[in-house]
Amino acid sequence: MKRSEAKIIIFLEAADIQLCFARHISNKLKMDYGYLLRQLNLLKEKKWITIATRKDNKVFYRLTSIAPHEQAKKLL
């Protein structure tokens, strides 16, 4: 697991679903927006996150039950 993946997992675990859209995550984690989008797609491919909903041209993400929470915490 990459450090950036761990940061995203920890953020999604703690954040309110209303704050779990790419632009907000990018700003909060001080991560380049394009890089974050690539990481979110990789996490979706691994089935660690899923799209919770779409609203107002925003995609909201949430963790799945197989997301490695404990491994992410240990890495950070």
Phi and psi in degrees as a GROMACS rama.xvg file:
@    title "Ramachandran Plot"
@    xaxis  label "Phi"
@    yaxis  label "Psi"
@TYPE xy
-82.2467  155.988  LYS-2
-59.9939  -39.2753  ARG-3
-64.9468  -36.8892  SER-4
-64.3114  -42.0108  GLU-5
-61.9148  -42.7201  ALA-6
-60.0531  -43.3631  LYS-7
-65.1891  -44.35  ILE-8
-61.5081  -45.9786  ILE-9
-62.8101  -41.6685  ILE-10
-61.6902  -49.2725  PHE-11
-64.2027  -31.8992  LEU-12
-66.22  -37.3746  GLU-13
-93.1435  -24.6427  ALA-14
-82.4688  152.045  ALA-15
-67.9133  141.489  ASP-16
-55.0883  -29.0237  ILE-17
-69.383  -12.007  GLN-18
-108.543  6.92463  LEU-19
-97.9726  49.6505  CYS-20
-116.191  156.058  PHE-21
-54.7257  -47.562  ALA-22
-61.1369  -43.0638  ARG-23
-66.4999  -44.6395  HIS-24
-59.4422  -45.5113  ILE-25
-57.3172  -46.656  SER-26
-65.3336  -46.7748  ASN-27
-65.4684  -38.5647  LYS-28
-91.0652  -0.17952  LEU-29
52.3259  48.8579  LYS-30
-115.711  138.937  MET-31
-54.1486  134.209  ASP-32
-59.2718  -46.3088  TYR-33
-62.7963  -42.3607  GLY-34
-62.5708  -44.1007  TYR-35
-59.6872  -44.1299  LEU-36
-60.2655  -40.4168  LEU-37
-63.8896  -41.48  ARG-38
-65.6615  -40.1598  GLN-39
-62.027  -40.316  LEU-40
-64.7875  -39.8688  ASN-41
-64.7799  -40.5388  LEU-42
-65.401  -35.4117  LEU-43
-66.0285  -41.3145  LYS-44
-61.4697  -35.9921  GLU-45
-77.8785  -7.01582  LYS-46
65.4017  28.3165  LYS-47
-87.2722  -24.3846  TRP-48
-132.542  163.576  ILE-49
-143.856  164.455  THR-50
-80.8362  121.463  ILE-51
-79.5442  -46.971  ALA-52
-166.22  169.019  THR-53
-127.496  134.541  ARG-54
-156.214  134.881  LYS-55
51.4427  47.7372  ASP-56
61.1369  23.3855  ASN-57
-119.294  143.682  LYS-58
-107.241  125.296  VAL-59
-104.012  133.802  PHE-60
-109.173  155.066  TYR-61
-144.692  157.836  ARG-62
-76.2438  152.476  LEU-63
-97.0526  172.299  THR-64
-70.5652  -17.2703  SER-65
-95.041  1.9002  ILE-66
-61.8849  134.59  ALA-67
-80.6506  73.8977  PRO-68
-56.8297  -50.9536  HIS-69
-65.1939  -39.8911  GLU-70
-63.8928  -39.3812  GLN-71
-64.2939  -42.3325  ALA-72
-63.3604  -39.1336  LYS-73
-68.1961  -32.7143  LYS-74
-71.3815  -31.7102  LEU-75
